[in-house]
């Protein structure tokens, strides 16, 4: 088994009357056990300004298909970062056409991903109004095709 | 304007053979499309004594299509326990014991965030929303 940790901090000295400091760290385990996740995919995708339609970023894939499947009952984690630098440009993250949120330049997200194959739970991105090339870095740490 | 910074680091000495993984990213949280910092925050903890999906965050509290951010952590220490996290009817995934998540949240269109605890034995979570 591998040992992977994901740490998070949120800090501000002036968003509230008292300083805000949230800090946490977790070891990334498989579903329901304390065995570390063992599979990792890391990639970068660059979207040209002409690529304004909705695009698949991470596919849940069909069970048994080449590359295996991610499933709803596992402990998959997804990291996505919009590494662009233009403040006005954003990518909309959607799952099964459900809008999750907008990642503006430099913004990142980290979340559990449990695709429901009864619907199309691929993770999609739309950069509908970008003014320059968009760079998306992403990572999946999970249990693809594991029983 | 306020200055709020969110940082992540993902590290592993052995998830990729012969190559350590050591990634980090830090970002000042800005309003949509500008360099002005987000100015509002709310946070809390919740305890659940029953299973079934319940609303954690109502989309009406934040600006639609803003650069809102949400942090949620499952405070359980039992590895078998999880919260199923959903936005409207779309399940994102299961947040297992000790796991945390940080996502942008468009809100609007009834995109409420719901949680569904796996057991009815006092599961707890904490959350923070930073928004416009």
Interface residues (C-beta under 8 A of the other chain):
Chain A: X2 X3 X4 X5 X6 X7 X8 X9 X10 X11 X12 X13 X14 X15 X16 X20 X22 X24 X26 X27 X28 X29 X31 X32 X33 X34 X36 X37 X38 X39 X40 X72 X73 X74 X75 X76 X77 X79 X81 X87 X88 X90 X92 X93 X95 X96 X98 X99 X100 X101 X102 X103 X104 X106 X107 X108 X109 X110 X111 X112 X113 X114 X116 X119 X121 X139 X141
Chain B: X2 X3 X4 X5 X6 X7 X8 X9 X10 X11 X12 X13 X14 X15 X16 X21 X23 X25 X27 X28 X30 X32 X33 X34 X35 X37 X38 X39 X40 X41 X65 X67 X68 X69 X71 X73 X79 X80 X82 X84 X85 X87 X88 X89 X90 X91 X92 X93 X94 X95 X96 X98 X99 X100 X101 X102 X103 X104 X105 X106 X109 X111 X128 X130
